[in-house]
Amino acid sequence: MEVRDHFRAAARQPVHLPAMVEVGGRARRAVVLDLGLEGASVEGGEPLAVGDRVLLSVTAPNLWDPLDVPAEVRWSVSPGPSGGVRLGLRFHPRDGRTLRALATLLATTHFE
C-alpha cells in the first residue's frame, strides 16, 4: 500500500482549462489539470515557493468572465509531465460567490 504524504478533504476531477497564475503583479499562462472546491493542480510558468500567495484566473466554458480564486502554493515540481512547472494550489476564496462558481464549474460535464 502506498503511503500518501497529504490528505485531500475534497475530491478533485481532471480538467484541461486555460488559466493565468498571478503573483507579485506578474501573470503567467497556465493550464489547470485537476480542480476541486479546495484547490487545483496547474502547469505552466516558472517555479514558485511553497507558501507564495497567488491569484488563479480560470477561463471556463460556463462563465462569461474568468473565475478568480486566491490561492496558496502547497507544492511545486519542476519540470512537470509536459516539461513545465507543476504547482499544487490550495484555495482561499474570498466569499461564497467564488465557492458557488467553483461548484457550478465542477458540475459542468465538458471542460474542453
RARARA-V149199 format. One record per residue. N is the residue number from 1. RES is the residue in one small letter. PSI is psi in whole degrees, 0 to 359 (none if undefined). NEAR is the number of other C-alpha atoms within 8 Angstrom. Layout:
[[N,RES,PSI,NEAR] [N,RES,PSI,NEAR]]
This chain:
[[1,m,133,2] [2,e,136,3] [3,v,128,4] [4,r,140,5] [5,d,9,4] [6,h,162,4] [7,f,135,5] [8,r,116,5] [9,a,330,5] [10,a,135,7] [11,a,154,7] [12,r,153,10] [13,q,146,8] [14,p,137,7] [15,v,174,10] [16,h,87,10] [17,l,133,12] [18,p,146,11] [19,a,171,12] [20,m,140,12] [21,v,118,13] [22,e,130,11] [23,v,131,10] [24,g,33,5] [25,g,358,5] [26,r,130,6] [27,a,140,8] [28,r,141,10] [29,r,145,10] [30,a,171,12] [31,v,129,12] [32,v,124,15] [33,l,327,12] [34,d,154,12] [35,l,140,13] [36,g,180,12] [37,l,336,11] [38,e,352,9] [39,g,186,12] [40,a,160,14] [41,s,129,12] [42,v,156,13] [43,e,135,13] [44,g,164,11] [45,g,208,10] [46,e,165,7] [47,p,143,8] [48,l,158,8] [49,a,147,8] [50,v,132,9] [51,g,345,7] [52,d,139,9] [53,r,132,9] [54,v,168,12] [55,l,118,11] [56,l,123,13] [57,s,109,11] [58,v,131,12] [59,t,118,11] [60,a,149,11] [61,p,342,7] [62,n,8,6] [63,l,143,8] [64,w,318,5] [65,d,158,5] [66,p,147,9] [67,l,116,12] [68,d,122,9] [69,v,117,12] [70,p,142,12] [71,a,169,14] [72,e,137,13] [73,v,123,16] [74,r,331,10] [75,w,159,9] [76,s,131,13] [77,v,131,9] [78,s,127,9] [79,p,158,9] [80,g,186,10] [81,p,329,5] [82,s,9,5] [83,g,348,7] [84,g,177,12] [85,v,138,14] [86,r,132,13] [87,l,141,13] [88,g,124,12] [89,l,139,13] [90,r,127,11] [91,f,147,12] [92,h,71,9] [93,p,145,10] [94,r,332,7] [95,d,174,6] [96,g,334,7] [97,r,321,6] [98,t,316,12] [99,l,320,10] [100,r,318,8] [101,a,321,9] [102,l,316,10] [103,a,319,9] [104,t,318,8] [105,l,316,9] [106,l,334,10] [107,a,346,6] [108,t,135,8] [109,t,334,5] [110,h,125,4] [111,f,358,9] [112,e,none,6]]
